[in-house]
Amino acid sequence: MNGREVVDSLIRHKKAPRMGLYDSPWSDTLDAWAGGQGYPVDSVSGLPAGAAAHFGFDMEGAGGGFDWMPIQGRNELLSETDEWAIHRNGAGAAFKYWKRKSGTPEHVDFHMTTRDIWEKSYRGELRACESRLNNAEAAADNLRTIRARGAWAFFGNLGLWEILRSSLGDECMFESFLLDPEWILDFNRVYTDFYKAMYDILFDTAGLPDGVWLYDDLAYRNGVYCSPKTLDKLFAPFYKEIADHIHSYGLPIVFHCCGGMEEALPMIAGCGYDALNPMERKSGCDPIKFARRYRDKLAFIGGLDAISLESSDLPRMLRETDDLLNGMRDAGAAYIFGSDHSLSPRVNYDDYCRVVEHFRENSSYD
């Protein structure tokens, strides 16, 4: 089996000869590796080589994004320095972005702070159309390229939680869960319809990927941001509807959720998602525990402690890799090996190469 066949078998709970491999180095990480640690550089572009092809990852993102902002094309520059810039987007939100390094943008200001503003200024602007696709031609080319090297190609987008949070801001969003839940339900209703229509357009224009990832960080280090009851009421029906729509094309769907998200697991599994990523260890996630409980419903992607990978302690990395692989194998889990978040510049290139080599030597299910 090639990587594409292995991943597809794992996510669909069919027999596979080995575990899969996938990770996501930051661009800063590739720059650091190429800047003195021996990582290859593309001879034409002069940029670091693509990590997926270089390491032989069994999965790779192919693009397939689309503009979810109500007002298309808006990117108003409010202020800037040599280090950062503040932009206001088509959802009325202003964010502060670093110019020369990766990092989460700082929340600065939000316009969409009442249901009245949502209804008058934004709700009616959210219409699905081909012009919202983020370079569908490139996504189609990426599908062909990734499949040509035998890997599983996926399209990825933000999920409902991240869109809501990015539009209203944390304070307004959490207050509205209690004070105006009907607004949240309407927001999620509108975006669910929009997402279904946009996926129809995307698949018709760029072609069908091997699967879809949705990124929704429902949790922080100490647990889920809101009660499971709130998630079940305000989000679960829409998550399930989107998952069902993706499944109607015969495609599996992966749910990415950082933080201590254990309390959200029943909802994630119950909504029909096919795989879970990344299972952050420093936030209390236990991939082996998750696998023992949900192995019949979910495949699992990630789970190797990023702090271990950053430790420069290779014996520790290899030991924790063995513990994770053996635990997943013993649990009977469909597993794709990778870090529990992503690969930061604090990870040494040679160390990571050795971890990948060790994985390949010990990835068999036999």
SEZA-351243 format. One record per residue (C-alpha): residue number from 1; chain; residue in three letters; x, y, z. Coordinates in steps of 0.25 Angstrom, whole numbers. Example, Ala and Ser with C-alpha at 12.3 -4.5 7.8 and 13.67 -1.06 7.14 Angstrom:
! residues 2
[1 "A" "ALA" [49 -18 31]]
[2 "A" "SER" [55 -4 29]]
! end
This chain:
! residues 366
[1 "A" "MET" [0 0 0]]
[2 "A" "ASN" [5 14 -3]]
[3 "A" "GLY" [2 25 7]]
[4 "A" "ARG" [-11 29 1]]
[5 "A" "GLU" [-16 15 2]]
[6 "A" "VAL" [-11 14 17]]
[7 "A" "VAL" [-18 27 22]]
[8 "A" "ASP" [-31 24 14]]
[9 "A" "SER" [-31 10 20]]
[10 "A" "LEU" [-28 15 34]]
[11 "A" "ILE" [-38 27 34]]
[12 "A" "ARG" [-49 17 29]]
[13 "A" "HIS" [-46 7 39]]
[14 "A" "LYS" [-41 -4 29]]
[15 "A" "LYS" [-29 -12 31]]
[16 "A" "ALA" [-15 -6 28]]
[17 "A" "PRO" [-1 -12 29]]
[18 "A" "ARG" [5 0 37]]
[19 "A" "MET" [2 13 43]]
[20 "A" "GLY" [2 26 36]]
[21 "A" "LEU" [11 38 37]]
[22 "A" "TYR" [8 53 37]]
[23 "A" "ASP" [12 66 43]]
[24 "A" "SER" [13 81 40]]
[25 "A" "PRO" [25 89 42]]
[26 "A" "TRP" [24 104 43]]
[27 "A" "SER" [30 112 32]]
[28 "A" "ASP" [39 118 43]]
[29 "A" "THR" [44 104 46]]
[30 "A" "LEU" [47 101 31]]
[31 "A" "ASP" [55 114 30]]
[32 "A" "ALA" [63 110 43]]
[33 "A" "TRP" [65 96 38]]
[34 "A" "ALA" [70 101 24]]
[35 "A" "GLY" [78 112 30]]
[36 "A" "GLY" [89 103 36]]
[37 "A" "GLN" [83 90 40]]
[38 "A" "GLY" [85 83 26]]
[39 "A" "TYR" [70 84 22]]
[40 "A" "PRO" [69 84 6]]
[41 "A" "VAL" [66 97 -2]]
[42 "A" "ASP" [58 97 -15]]
[43 "A" "SER" [68 100 -26]]
[44 "A" "VAL" [58 108 -34]]
[45 "A" "SER" [51 117 -23]]
[46 "A" "GLY" [62 117 -13]]
[47 "A" "LEU" [52 114 -2]]
[48 "A" "PRO" [52 102 8]]
[49 "A" "ALA" [47 89 1]]
[50 "A" "GLY" [33 84 4]]
[51 "A" "ALA" [33 76 17]]
[52 "A" "ALA" [22 66 12]]
[53 "A" "ALA" [30 61 0]]
[54 "A" "HIS" [43 62 7]]
[55 "A" "PHE" [39 54 19]]
[56 "A" "GLY" [29 45 11]]
[57 "A" "PHE" [17 49 20]]
[58 "A" "ASP" [5 40 16]]
[59 "A" "MET" [-4 52 17]]
[60 "A" "GLU" [-3 66 11]]
[61 "A" "GLY" [-12 79 10]]
[62 "A" "ALA" [-16 82 -4]]
[63 "A" "GLY" [-22 96 -1]]
[64 "A" "GLY" [-37 97 -4]]
[65 "A" "GLY" [-39 109 5]]
[66 "A" "PHE" [-50 119 2]]
[67 "A" "ASP" [-53 133 7]]
[68 "A" "TRP" [-63 132 18]]
[69 "A" "MET" [-63 147 21]]
[70 "A" "PRO" [-77 153 19]]
[71 "A" "ILE" [-71 165 12]]
[72 "A" "GLN" [-62 160 1]]
[73 "A" "GLY" [-48 166 -2]]
[74 "A" "ARG" [-48 175 10]]
[75 "A" "ASN" [-34 177 17]]
[76 "A" "GLU" [-33 191 22]]
[77 "A" "LEU" [-19 194 28]]
[78 "A" "LEU" [-22 202 41]]
[79 "A" "SER" [-7 204 45]]
[80 "A" "GLU" [6 197 44]]
[81 "A" "THR" [21 197 49]]
[82 "A" "ASP" [33 190 44]]
[83 "A" "GLU" [29 178 53]]
[84 "A" "TRP" [14 177 51]]
[85 "A" "ALA" [1 182 44]]
[86 "A" "ILE" [-13 183 48]]
[87 "A" "HIS" [-24 180 38]]
[88 "A" "ARG" [-39 180 38]]
[89 "A" "ASN" [-45 169 31]]
[90 "A" "GLY" [-59 166 24]]
[91 "A" "ALA" [-65 162 37]]
[92 "A" "GLY" [-62 175 43]]
[93 "A" "ALA" [-51 170 52]]
[94 "A" "ALA" [-37 176 54]]
[95 "A" "PHE" [-25 167 57]]
[96 "A" "LYS" [-11 170 59]]
[97 "A" "TYR" [-1 161 51]]
[98 "A" "TRP" [14 159 52]]
[99 "A" "LYS" [21 163 39]]
[100 "A" "ARG" [33 154 40]]
[101 "A" "LYS" [30 142 49]]
[102 "A" "SER" [18 132 51]]
[103 "A" "GLY" [9 134 62]]
[104 "A" "THR" [-6 135 66]]
[105 "A" "PRO" [-11 149 63]]
[106 "A" "GLU" [-15 158 74]]
[107 "A" "HIS" [-30 162 75]]
[108 "A" "VAL" [-31 177 75]]
[109 "A" "ASP" [-46 181 72]]
[110 "A" "PHE" [-59 175 67]]
[111 "A" "HIS" [-71 182 60]]
[112 "A" "MET" [-80 170 60]]
[113 "A" "THR" [-84 171 75]]
[114 "A" "THR" [-99 171 74]]
[115 "A" "ARG" [-110 162 67]]
[116 "A" "ASP" [-115 175 60]]
[117 "A" "ILE" [-101 178 54]]
[118 "A" "TRP" [-100 164 49]]
[119 "A" "GLU" [-114 165 43]]
[120 "A" "LYS" [-112 179 37]]
[121 "A" "SER" [-98 179 32]]
[122 "A" "TYR" [-93 165 30]]
[123 "A" "ARG" [-103 153 30]]
[124 "A" "GLY" [-109 157 16]]
[125 "A" "GLU" [-95 158 10]]
[126 "A" "LEU" [-91 144 12]]
[127 "A" "ARG" [-94 138 -1]]
[128 "A" "ALA" [-87 125 -7]]
[129 "A" "CYS" [-81 128 -21]]
[130 "A" "GLU" [-69 123 -29]]
[131 "A" "SER" [-61 136 -27]]
[132 "A" "ARG" [-60 132 -12]]
[133 "A" "LEU" [-51 121 -15]]
[134 "A" "ASN" [-36 123 -12]]
[135 "A" "ASN" [-29 119 -25]]
[136 "A" "ALA" [-37 106 -28]]
[137 "A" "GLU" [-28 104 -40]]
[138 "A" "ALA" [-16 102 -30]]
[139 "A" "ALA" [-24 93 -22]]
[140 "A" "ALA" [-27 84 -34]]
[141 "A" "ASP" [-12 84 -37]]
[142 "A" "ASN" [-8 81 -23]]
[143 "A" "LEU" [-18 69 -23]]
[144 "A" "ARG" [-11 63 -35]]
[145 "A" "THR" [3 66 -30]]
[146 "A" "ILE" [1 60 -16]]
[147 "A" "ARG" [-6 48 -22]]
[148 "A" "ALA" [5 46 -32]]
[149 "A" "ARG" [15 43 -20]]
[150 "A" "GLY" [5 34 -14]]
[151 "A" "ALA" [0 42 -2]]
[152 "A" "TRP" [-14 45 3]]
[153 "A" "ALA" [-19 60 -1]]
[154 "A" "PHE" [-28 68 7]]
[155 "A" "PHE" [-35 81 7]]
[156 "A" "GLY" [-35 89 20]]
[157 "A" "ASN" [-44 101 26]]
[158 "A" "LEU" [-47 107 39]]
[159 "A" "GLY" [-59 102 46]]
[160 "A" "LEU" [-72 109 52]]
[161 "A" "TRP" [-65 112 65]]
[162 "A" "GLU" [-53 119 60]]
[163 "A" "ILE" [-62 127 50]]
[164 "A" "LEU" [-71 131 61]]
[165 "A" "ARG" [-59 135 71]]
[166 "A" "SER" [-52 142 60]]
[167 "A" "SER" [-65 150 56]]
[168 "A" "LEU" [-70 154 70]]
[169 "A" "GLY" [-58 153 79]]
[170 "A" "ASP" [-57 145 91]]
[171 "A" "GLU" [-64 154 101]]
[172 "A" "CYS" [-76 156 92]]
[173 "A" "MET" [-77 142 88]]
[174 "A" "PHE" [-77 136 102]]
[175 "A" "GLU" [-87 146 107]]
[176 "A" "SER" [-96 143 95]]
[177 "A" "PHE" [-96 128 98]]
[178 "A" "LEU" [-104 132 111]]
[179 "A" "LEU" [-111 145 107]]
[180 "A" "ASP" [-115 143 93]]
[181 "A" "PRO" [-113 128 89]]
[182 "A" "GLU" [-123 130 77]]
[183 "A" "TRP" [-113 139 71]]
[184 "A" "ILE" [-102 128 72]]
[185 "A" "LEU" [-112 118 66]]
[186 "A" "ASP" [-115 127 54]]
[187 "A" "PHE" [-100 130 52]]
[188 "A" "ASN" [-97 115 51]]
[189 "A" "ARG" [-109 113 43]]
[190 "A" "VAL" [-105 123 32]]
[191 "A" "TYR" [-91 118 32]]
[192 "A" "THR" [-95 104 31]]
[193 "A" "ASP" [-103 107 19]]
[194 "A" "PHE" [-92 115 13]]
[195 "A" "TYR" [-81 104 16]]
[196 "A" "LYS" [-90 93 9]]
[197 "A" "ALA" [-92 102 -3]]
[198 "A" "MET" [-77 106 -4]]
[199 "A" "TYR" [-73 91 -3]]
[200 "A" "ASP" [-82 88 -14]]
[201 "A" "ILE" [-75 99 -22]]
[202 "A" "LEU" [-61 95 -18]]
[203 "A" "PHE" [-63 80 -21]]
[204 "A" "ASP" [-69 84 -35]]
[205 "A" "THR" [-58 93 -38]]
[206 "A" "ALA" [-45 87 -32]]
[207 "A" "GLY" [-49 73 -31]]
[208 "A" "LEU" [-51 63 -20]]
[209 "A" "PRO" [-40 62 -10]]
[210 "A" "ASP" [-37 49 -2]]
[211 "A" "GLY" [-43 56 11]]
[212 "A" "VAL" [-46 69 18]]
[213 "A" "TRP" [-40 75 31]]
[214 "A" "LEU" [-48 85 39]]
[215 "A" "TYR" [-40 93 49]]
[216 "A" "ASP" [-48 97 62]]
[217 "A" "ASP" [-40 100 75]]
[218 "A" "LEU" [-51 98 85]]
[219 "A" "ALA" [-42 97 97]]
[220 "A" "TYR" [-30 103 104]]
[221 "A" "ARG" [-19 97 113]]
[222 "A" "ASN" [-29 95 124]]
[223 "A" "GLY" [-41 89 117]]
[224 "A" "VAL" [-52 92 108]]
[225 "A" "TYR" [-56 107 107]]
[226 "A" "CYS" [-71 105 110]]
[227 "A" "SER" [-79 93 116]]
[228 "A" "PRO" [-82 81 107]]
[229 "A" "LYS" [-97 84 109]]
[230 "A" "THR" [-94 98 102]]
[231 "A" "LEU" [-87 91 91]]
[232 "A" "ASP" [-98 81 89]]
[233 "A" "LYS" [-108 92 88]]
[234 "A" "LEU" [-101 102 80]]
[235 "A" "PHE" [-92 95 71]]
[236 "A" "ALA" [-94 80 70]]
[237 "A" "PRO" [-106 80 61]]
[238 "A" "PHE" [-98 88 51]]
[239 "A" "TYR" [-85 80 52]]
[240 "A" "LYS" [-93 68 49]]
[241 "A" "GLU" [-100 74 37]]
[242 "A" "ILE" [-86 79 31]]
[243 "A" "ALA" [-80 65 33]]
[244 "A" "ASP" [-92 58 27]]
[245 "A" "HIS" [-91 67 15]]
[246 "A" "ILE" [-76 64 13]]
[247 "A" "HIS" [-80 49 15]]
[248 "A" "SER" [-90 50 4]]
[249 "A" "TYR" [-78 51 -6]]
[250 "A" "GLY" [-72 39 0]]
[251 "A" "LEU" [-61 47 7]]
[252 "A" "PRO" [-56 45 22]]
[253 "A" "ILE" [-55 58 31]]
[254 "A" "VAL" [-44 61 41]]
[255 "A" "PHE" [-47 69 53]]
[256 "A" "HIS" [-35 78 58]]
[257 "A" "CYS" [-36 83 72]]
[258 "A" "CYS" [-25 88 81]]
[259 "A" "GLY" [-25 89 96]]
[260 "A" "GLY" [-31 80 106]]
[261 "A" "MET" [-43 76 98]]
[262 "A" "GLU" [-46 62 105]]
[263 "A" "GLU" [-60 67 109]]
[264 "A" "ALA" [-63 70 95]]
[265 "A" "LEU" [-60 56 90]]
[266 "A" "PRO" [-74 50 91]]
[267 "A" "MET" [-79 62 83]]
[268 "A" "ILE" [-68 60 72]]
[269 "A" "ALA" [-70 45 71]]
[270 "A" "GLY" [-85 47 72]]
[271 "A" "CYS" [-86 57 60]]
[272 "A" "GLY" [-79 47 51]]
[273 "A" "TYR" [-65 52 50]]
[274 "A" "ASP" [-55 41 45]]
[275 "A" "ALA" [-42 45 51]]
[276 "A" "LEU" [-37 54 62]]
[277 "A" "ASN" [-24 63 63]]
[278 "A" "PRO" [-15 67 70]]
[279 "A" "MET" [-18 62 84]]
[280 "A" "GLU" [-9 72 92]]
[281 "A" "ARG" [-1 65 103]]
[282 "A" "LYS" [2 78 111]]
[283 "A" "SER" [-13 81 112]]
[284 "A" "GLY" [-16 67 118]]
[285 "A" "CYS" [-20 59 106]]
[286 "A" "ASP" [-16 44 106]]
[287 "A" "PRO" [-17 39 92]]
[288 "A" "ILE" [-16 24 97]]
[289 "A" "LYS" [-28 26 107]]
[290 "A" "PHE" [-36 33 95]]
[291 "A" "ALA" [-33 22 86]]
[292 "A" "ARG" [-37 11 96]]
[293 "A" "ARG" [-51 18 97]]
[294 "A" "TYR" [-53 23 83]]
[295 "A" "ARG" [-45 14 74]]
[296 "A" "ASP" [-58 9 67]]
[297 "A" "LYS" [-62 23 64]]
[298 "A" "LEU" [-50 31 61]]
[299 "A" "ALA" [-36 30 55]]
[300 "A" "PHE" [-25 37 63]]
[301 "A" "ILE" [-15 47 57]]
[302 "A" "GLY" [-3 53 65]]
[303 "A" "GLY" [-1 51 80]]
[304 "A" "LEU" [14 52 81]]
[305 "A" "ASP" [18 62 92]]
[306 "A" "ALA" [24 74 85]]
[307 "A" "ILE" [31 78 97]]
[308 "A" "SER" [39 65 96]]
[309 "A" "LEU" [42 68 82]]
[310 "A" "GLU" [48 81 86]]
[311 "A" "SER" [56 76 98]]
[312 "A" "SER" [68 72 90]]
[313 "A" "ASP" [68 59 98]]
[314 "A" "LEU" [67 48 87]]
[315 "A" "PRO" [66 36 96]]
[316 "A" "ARG" [54 42 102]]
[317 "A" "MET" [48 45 88]]
[318 "A" "LEU" [50 31 84]]
[319 "A" "ARG" [45 25 97]]
[320 "A" "GLU" [32 34 96]]
[321 "A" "THR" [30 30 81]]
[322 "A" "ASP" [31 15 85]]
[323 "A" "ASP" [21 17 97]]
[324 "A" "LEU" [11 24 87]]
[325 "A" "LEU" [12 14 76]]
[326 "A" "ASN" [11 2 85]]
[327 "A" "GLY" [0 8 93]]
[328 "A" "MET" [-8 11 80]]
[329 "A" "ARG" [-5 -3 75]]
[330 "A" "ASP" [-9 -10 87]]
[331 "A" "ALA" [-22 -1 87]]
[332 "A" "GLY" [-25 -6 73]]
[333 "A" "ALA" [-26 8 68]]
[334 "A" "ALA" [-25 14 54]]
[335 "A" "TYR" [-13 23 56]]
[336 "A" "ILE" [-5 33 48]]
[337 "A" "PHE" [7 37 56]]
[338 "A" "GLY" [11 52 58]]
[339 "A" "SER" [13 63 68]]
[340 "A" "ASP" [2 67 77]]
[341 "A" "HIS" [2 81 71]]
[342 "A" "SER" [12 85 61]]
[343 "A" "LEU" [27 86 59]]
[344 "A" "SER" [33 99 65]]
[345 "A" "PRO" [47 105 62]]
[346 "A" "ARG" [51 99 75]]
[347 "A" "VAL" [51 85 69]]
[348 "A" "ASN" [65 81 63]]
[349 "A" "TYR" [65 75 49]]
[350 "A" "ASP" [74 64 51]]
[351 "A" "ASP" [66 60 64]]
[352 "A" "TYR" [53 60 56]]
[353 "A" "CYS" [59 52 45]]
[354 "A" "ARG" [63 41 55]]
[355 "A" "VAL" [49 41 61]]
[356 "A" "VAL" [43 39 47]]
[357 "A" "GLU" [53 28 44]]
[358 "A" "HIS" [50 21 57]]
[359 "A" "PHE" [35 22 54]]
[360 "A" "ARG" [37 15 40]]
[361 "A" "GLU" [45 4 47]]
[362 "A" "ASN" [33 2 57]]
[363 "A" "SER" [21 6 50]]
[364 "A" "SER" [15 -8 46]]
[365 "A" "TYR" [2 -14 52]]
[366 "A" "ASP" [8 -28 51]]
! end
